[in-house]
């Protein structure tokens, strides 16, 4: 398998009610955002287009938390409280999957890049969003 070949990763929330699959390389590059919600929850962003994400179970237990511009759709399991994925403000046509919520077995490596989400608007203006 080459480094850019896509594999199917599965994952979900802590209680197991929310399950998903995502197509991404085995060697993942993720962002560690320092904005308040990401830093408080320890979220590691794996951004994918919508056509590479599939919700397998748990749509009925997802709840949305909105704040600030309400553009991002922060989807949490209403049973265990885990946000395993959401629709980010930076990529409203895709998903951000929390790499910490992926199942063991398909991830070969994870490279973590810091992202200054506390100054999100500056990052957008500078074109540094992936």
BELFEN-V699996 format. One record per residue. N is the residue number from 1. PHI is phi in radians with two decimals (999 if undefined). OMEGA is omega in degrees with one decimal (none if undefined). D_LAST is the distance of its C-alpha to the last C-alpha in Angstrom with 2 decimals. Layout:
# BELFEN-V699996
n & phi & omega & d_last
N & PHI & OMEGA & D_LAST
N & PHI & OMEGA & D_LAST
This chain:
# BELFEN-V699996
n & phi & omega & d_last
1 & 999 & 177.1 & 24.23
2 & -1.52 & -172.3 & 21.65
3 & -1.13 & -177.1 & 18.39
4 & -1.77 & 178.8 & 16.30
5 & -1.13 & -178.0 & 18.90
6 & -1.47 & 174.5 & 17.96
7 & -2.15 & 177.6 & 20.25
8 & -1.59 & 174.5 & 21.12
9 & -1.78 & 173.5 & 20.49
10 & -2.03 & 178.6 & 22.49
11 & -3.01 & 179.9 & 22.44
12 & 3.03 & -178.4 & 23.63
13 & -1.45 & -177.1 & 25.04
14 & -1.19 & -176.9 & 27.81
15 & -1.41 & 176.9 & 30.76
16 & 1.57 & -179.9 & 29.60
17 & -1.24 & 177.7 & 30.01
18 & -1.64 & 179.2 & 26.32
19 & -2.32 & -179.8 & 25.24
20 & -2.56 & 168.5 & 22.31
21 & -2.32 & -177.5 & 21.03
22 & -2.50 & 175.2 & 17.62
23 & -1.64 & -179.0 & 17.02
24 & -2.78 & 176.5 & 14.75
25 & -1.07 & 175.2 & 15.70
26 & -1.21 & 175.7 & 18.37
27 & -1.62 & -172.8 & 16.57
28 & -1.59 & 167.7 & 13.61
29 & -2.00 & -176.7 & 10.64
30 & -2.20 & 178.4 & 10.04
31 & -1.92 & 175.1 & 9.22
32 & -1.87 & -175.3 & 12.45
33 & -1.48 & -179.2 & 12.27
34 & -1.74 & 176.1 & 15.50
35 & -1.14 & -172.5 & 16.07
36 & -1.08 & -176.4 & 19.50
37 & -1.25 & -179.7 & 18.98
38 & -1.23 & -178.6 & 16.51
39 & -1.19 & 179.4 & 18.61
40 & -1.24 & -178.4 & 21.80
41 & -1.80 & 179.6 & 20.90
42 & 1.23 & -175.1 & 19.22
43 & -1.30 & 173.4 & 16.22
44 & -2.00 & -171.2 & 13.78
45 & -1.44 & 167.3 & 10.67
46 & -1.94 & -176.4 & 10.29
47 & -1.52 & 177.9 & 8.20
48 & -2.38 & 173.0 & 10.28
49 & -1.14 & -177.3 & 11.70
50 & -1.00 & -177.3 & 15.02
51 & -1.32 & 176.1 & 17.15
52 & -1.90 & 179.2 & 16.15
53 & -2.20 & 177.3 & 17.31
54 & -2.46 & 173.7 & 21.00
55 & -1.37 & -177.8 & 22.95
56 & -1.65 & -177.7 & 26.14
57 & -2.81 & 170.9 & 28.15
58 & 1.71 & 178.8 & 28.37
59 & -0.93 & -177.1 & 27.24
60 & -1.29 & 179.5 & 30.48
61 & -1.81 & 178.2 & 29.79
62 & -1.34 & 174.5 & 26.32
63 & -2.23 & -176.5 & 26.43
64 & -1.81 & 173.2 & 23.91
65 & -2.02 & 179.1 & 23.42
66 & -2.08 & 176.0 & 22.28
67 & -2.71 & 179.1 & 22.18
68 & 0.94 & -177.2 & 21.22
69 & -1.45 & -176.5 & 19.97
70 & 1.04 & 177.4 & 20.48
71 & -1.34 & 178.1 & 17.42
72 & -1.22 & 176.3 & 15.97
73 & -1.92 & -178.5 & 18.38
74 & -1.40 & -174.5 & 19.00
75 & -1.72 & -178.1 & 21.12
76 & -2.06 & 170.6 & 23.58
77 & -1.25 & -178.5 & 26.48
78 & -1.30 & 178.8 & 29.52
79 & -1.57 & -175.8 & 31.62
80 & -1.84 & 175.7 & 29.88
81 & 1.50 & -177.1 & 27.21
82 & -1.49 & 174.0 & 24.21
83 & -1.76 & -177.6 & 20.77
84 & -1.53 & 175.8 & 19.60
85 & -2.82 & 174.6 & 16.94
86 & -2.87 & 175.8 & 16.08
87 & -1.70 & -174.5 & 14.49
88 & -1.43 & 176.4 & 11.90
89 & -1.08 & -178.2 & 12.16
90 & -1.22 & -177.4 & 8.47
91 & -2.43 & -175.8 & 8.90
92 & -1.15 & 177.2 & 12.72
93 & -1.76 & -179.1 & 13.19
94 & -2.54 & -179.4 & 11.99
95 & -2.35 & 167.1 & 12.55
96 & -1.94 & 178.6 & 11.51
97 & -1.75 & 176.1 & 14.15
98 & -1.35 & -178.0 & 15.66
99 & -1.01 & 178.0 & 16.02
100 & -1.23 & -179.0 & 19.28
101 & -1.74 & 177.5 & 20.66
102 & -1.37 & 177.3 & 20.53
103 & -1.21 & 176.8 & 24.01
104 & -1.24 & 170.1 & 25.34
105 & 2.20 & -177.1 & 25.88
106 & -2.00 & -179.7 & 22.89
107 & -1.58 & 179.3 & 20.38
108 & -1.43 & 179.7 & 21.30
109 & -2.84 & 176.6 & 19.11
110 & -2.31 & 172.8 & 16.26
111 & -1.83 & -176.0 & 14.31
112 & -1.83 & 177.2 & 13.22
113 & -1.93 & 176.0 & 10.92
114 & -1.23 & 176.7 & 12.00
115 & -2.35 & -178.2 & 10.06
116 & -1.51 & 179.3 & 12.43
117 & -1.28 & 176.7 & 12.41
118 & -1.20 & 176.1 & 15.99
119 & -2.13 & -174.5 & 15.01
120 & -0.96 & -177.9 & 12.30
121 & -1.08 & 176.4 & 13.80
122 & -1.13 & 179.4 & 13.75
123 & -1.12 & 177.9 & 10.02
124 & -1.11 & -179.0 & 9.74
125 & -1.08 & -178.8 & 12.64
126 & -1.46 & 179.9 & 11.39
127 & 1.27 & -178.3 & 8.23
128 & -1.67 & 174.9 & 6.33
129 & -1.36 & 177.2 & 3.80
130 & -1.44 & none & 0.00
